[in-house]
């Protein structure tokens, strides 16, 4: 059963303190609808003063860590850096939502991020819709930075930050319980979600000494893909001088090598496939995206469960320089 997609702004211009943690858990409209995505819109009123050296993507840098949990104990986002979610949106989402580049001038700047519940590369969105029939509470927690995330030289610059939340949803999850004849003019029964999506930040490694990321391996958890970001002069997650200094990547477990020494040349191709024209307008050097999904089916998920899987991402040859590598993985988990 299909219905038009709805867009609902349910929290507007909620103040975000600098260098703090904001928790939002009462505002979510849990009306039984199925949710496609949650959009975060950050608004920044910047007064530059003597500030200088703007950081173009500083709005995303300001969002240090984003958490989203459900009342059933499911973790959808677990401390994802704003810049990391920005990269995920670029390569695997429906392109990056609108954003203003920070400049050394007074003004109001906007930047948006989508938290996905439906992956656009899957054929059937109902597989991963967030079914709000199942929850009595959602908790969104955001750790923030400061005006120094916007300008390399702060000087007398000041800024205020606020957050607007929008949800993109459908009634199909709610009305899918009805028999077809009870919904005038419509036939069929809506699909029900079978899993809950998640995105996880695995942290950062120095590949000159630590050449792998260990992944969770347990029943009821599967991976759809990953994203690595390599750079020099690393400051914080996904913020560095991006560089193509990794020569090859492998994805392995106790059963085999599912990616075996995939080269940076292949990664460059993947950037173009996923990001399209966007890769030419925003720096994509040093970013290594990969999807296990090629036919659009949830059945292509890489299952992590089983004894002795020893599941890991291996970083092979490091070409040159002093580098660090950040990693996001994403996938689905059983309903809690």
C-alpha positions in Angstrom: 0.0 0.0 0.0 1.5 3.3 -1.0 0.8 6.8 0.2 2.3 10.2 -0.6 5.5 11.1 1.3 4.8 13.6 4.0 7.2 16.2 5.4 6.7 17.4 8.9 8.7 20.2 10.7 8.2 19.4 14.4 10.9 21.4 16.1 12.0 24.8 14.9 15.0 27.0 15.9 15.8 25.0 19.1 18.9 26.7 20.7 22.1 24.7 20.7 24.7 25.7 23.3 28.4 25.7 22.4 30.7 23.1 23.7 27.8 21.2 25.3 25.4 18.3 24.8 21.8 18.8 23.8 19.2 16.0 24.3 15.9 16.0 22.5 13.5 13.2 23.5 10.0 14.8 23.9 9.4 16.5 20.6 9.2 13.5 18.2 5.7 12.9 16.7 5.4 9.2 17.2 2.1 8.8 15.4 2.5 5.4 13.9 3.8 6.6 10.6 6.8 5.0 8.9 9.8 7.3 8.7 12.1 7.6 5.7 14.6 10.0 7.2 15.1 12.6 9.9 16.6 15.9 8.6 18.7 18.1 10.9 18.9 21.8 9.8 21.5 23.8 11.6 21.2 27.6 11.6 24.2 29.8 12.4 24.1 33.5 13.0 27.7 34.6 12.6 29.3 37.9 13.5 32.8 37.8 12.3 34.4 40.8 14.0 38.2 40.3 13.7 37.8 36.6 12.9 39.4 35.2 9.8 40.2 32.0 7.8 36.8 30.6 7.3 36.3 26.8 7.4 33.9 26.1 4.5 32.3 23.0 6.0 32.5 24.3 9.5 28.8 23.9 10.2 29.2 20.2 10.0 32.4 20.3 12.0 30.4 22.0 14.8 28.4 18.8 15.2 30.9 16.8 17.0 28.9 13.6 17.7 25.3 12.6 16.9 23.4 9.8 18.7 20.0 8.4 18.0 18.4 5.7 20.1 15.0 4.1 20.4 12.9 3.1 23.4 13.5 -0.6 22.4 17.3 -0.2 23.0 18.2 0.0 19.3 21.1 2.4 18.5 20.7 3.9 15.0 23.5 6.5 15.3 26.3 6.0 17.9 28.4 9.1 18.2 28.6 9.9 14.5 30.7 13.1 13.7 28.8 15.7 11.7 31.5 15.6 9.0 31.3 11.8 8.8 27.5 11.9 8.3 28.1 14.7 5.7 30.3 12.3 3.8 27.8 9.5 4.2 25.1 11.7 2.8 27.3 12.6 -0.2 28.0 9.0 -1.2 25.2 6.9 -0.1 22.3 9.2 0.6 20.1 11.3 -1.7 23.0 13.8 -2.2 24.0 16.3 0.5 21.1 18.5 1.5 21.5 22.2 1.1 24.3 24.0 2.9 26.0 27.3 2.9 29.8 27.5 2.9 31.1 29.5 5.9 32.7 32.8 4.8 34.5 35.6 6.6 31.4 37.8 6.6 28.5 38.4 8.9 25.4 36.5 8.0 23.1 33.6 8.6 24.3 30.2 7.4 22.4 27.0 7.0 23.5 23.4 6.7 21.4 20.2 6.7 22.1 16.5 7.3 19.8 13.5 6.8 19.7 10.6 9.2 18.6 7.8 6.9 16.1 5.1 7.9 15.5 4.1 4.3 18.6 3.5 2.2 18.1 4.8 -1.4 20.1 2.0 -2.9 17.5 -0.6 -1.7 14.6 -1.4 -3.9 12.0 -1.8 -1.2 12.1 1.1 1.4 9.6 -0.7 3.7 12.4 -3.1 4.6 14.0 -0.5 6.8 11.3 2.1 7.4 11.4 3.3 11.0 8.0 2.0 12.2 7.0 4.5 15.0 4.2 2.1 16.0 7.0 0.2 17.8 8.3 3.1 20.0 7.1 5.4 22.8 10.3 7.4 22.8 13.2 8.4 20.6 16.3 10.1 22.0 18.5 12.4 19.8 21.7 13.6 21.5 24.1 16.1 19.9 27.5 17.1 21.2 28.5 20.5 19.9 31.7 22.5 19.3 32.2 26.3 19.2 32.7 29.2 16.9 36.3 28.0 16.4 34.8 25.3 14.2 33.8 28.0 11.7 36.9 30.2 11.7 40.6 29.2 11.9 41.2 32.6 13.6 38.4 33.4 16.0 39.4 36.8 17.1 36.3 38.6 18.4 33.9 36.5 16.3 30.6 35.3 17.9 27.9 33.0 16.8 24.6 31.5 17.9 23.4 28.1 16.8 19.9 26.6 16.5 18.4 23.4 15.2 15.3 22.6 13.2 14.1 19.0 12.8 12.0 17.6 10.0 10.8 14.1 9.4 9.9 12.6 6.0 7.3 9.9 6.6 4.4 7.9 5.2 1.1 6.7 6.5 1.6 3.3 5.0 3.1 1.9 8.2 0.1 3.0 10.2 -2.7 2.1 7.7 -1.0 -1.1 6.6 -2.7 -2.8 9.5 -6.1 -2.2 7.9 -7.7 -4.6 5.5 -7.6 -3.3 1.9 -11.4 -2.8 1.7 -11.3 -0.5 4.7 -9.0 2.0 2.8 -11.2 3.6 0.2 -9.8 3.3 -3.4 -6.7 1.4 -2.3 -5.6 -2.2 -2.6 -2.9 -4.2 -1.0 -1.3 -4.2 2.4 1.8 -2.2 3.3 5.1 -4.0 3.8 6.4 -4.0 7.3 10.1 -3.2 8.2 12.1 -6.3 9.0 15.2 -4.7 10.3 16.5 -1.4 11.9 19.2 0.6 10.1 22.4 1.8 11.9 25.5 3.8 11.1 28.6 3.3 13.4 31.8 5.3 13.8 34.7 2.9 14.4 37.2 5.6 15.3 40.5 6.5 13.8 43.8 4.6 13.3 47.3 5.5 12.3 47.9 3.0 9.5 51.7 3.2 9.9 51.2 1.1 13.1 47.6 -0.1 13.2 46.4 -1.4 9.8 42.9 -2.6 10.6 39.5 -1.8 12.0 37.8 -4.6 13.9 34.0 -4.9 13.3 31.3 -6.2 15.6 30.5 -9.8 14.7 27.2 -11.1 16.2 24.0 -12.7 15.2 21.3 -10.3 14.0 23.8 -7.7 12.6 24.7 -7.2 9.0 26.8 -4.7 7.0 25.7 -2.9 3.9 28.9 -1.0 3.3 31.7 1.2 4.7 33.4 4.5 4.2 37.1 5.3 5.0 38.6 8.8 4.9 42.4 9.2 4.9 44.3 12.4 5.5 47.4 14.1 6.9 47.5 16.8 9.6 44.5 15.1 11.3 42.7 17.3 13.8 39.5 15.5 14.6 37.2 12.9 13.0 36.9 13.4 9.2 38.8 16.8 9.5 42.3 16.6 8.0 44.2 17.4 4.8 42.5 14.7 2.6 45.1 12.6 0.8 45.0 9.4 -1.4 47.8 7.8 0.7 46.2 4.3 1.0 47.2 1.9 -1.8 44.8 -0.9 -1.0 41.9 -2.1 1.2 40.7 -5.6 2.2 37.5 -6.8 3.9 38.1 -10.2 5.5 36.7 -12.7 8.0 37.5 -16.2 9.0 35.8 -17.6 5.9 37.5 -15.5 3.2 38.7 -12.2 1.7 35.6 -10.5 0.4 37.6 -7.5 -0.7 41.1 -8.4 -1.5 43.7 -5.6 -2.0 41.2 -3.3 -3.7 43.2 -0.4 -5.0 42.8 3.4 -4.7 42.1 3.5 -8.5 39.0 1.4 -7.9 38.0 3.8 -5.0 38.2 6.7 -7.3 35.8 5.0 -9.7 33.4 4.4 -6.7 33.5 8.0 -5.7 32.2 9.0 -9.1 29.6 6.3 -9.2 28.1 7.3 -5.8 28.7 11.0 -5.7 28.4 11.9 -9.4 28.8 15.5 -10.2 29.2 16.3 -6.5 32.6 14.7 -6.4 33.9 17.4 -8.7 32.6 20.3 -6.6 33.5 19.0 -3.1 36.9 17.5 -2.3 36.6 13.7 -2.5 40.4 12.9 -2.4 41.2 10.4 0.3 37.6 9.1 0.6 37.0 5.3 0.0 33.3 4.3 -0.2 32.1 0.8 -0.7 28.7 -0.9 -1.0 28.0 -4.6 -0.8 24.6 -4.0 -2.3 24.6 -4.2 -6.1 21.1 -5.5 -6.9 19.1 -3.4 -4.5 18.2 -6.3 -2.3 18.4 -6.4 1.5 19.4 -10.1 1.1 22.8 -8.9 -0.2 23.7 -7.7 3.4 27.0 -9.1 4.6 26.1 -11.2 7.7 28.4 -10.7 10.6 27.2 -13.5 12.9 28.8 -16.8 13.6 31.7 -18.1 15.7 35.2 -17.0 14.9 34.3 -14.6 12.2 37.1 -12.2 13.1 35.6 -9.6 10.9 37.9 -6.7 9.9 38.8 -4.0 7.4 42.5 -4.1 6.6 44.5 -1.2 5.3 47.3 -2.4 3.1 50.2 -0.3 1.8 50.4 3.3 3.0 52.0 5.2 0.1 53.6 8.1 1.9 53.3 10.7 4.7 51.9 10.7 8.2 48.3 9.6 7.9 45.3 8.8 9.9 42.2 7.0 8.7 38.6 7.4 9.9 36.0 4.7 9.4 32.2 4.5 9.2 30.3 1.3 8.8 26.6 1.0 8.2 24.0 -1.8 7.9 21.0 -3.3 9.6 20.2 -5.0 12.9 17.3 -7.2 14.0 14.3 -5.5 15.4 14.8 -4.9 19.2 
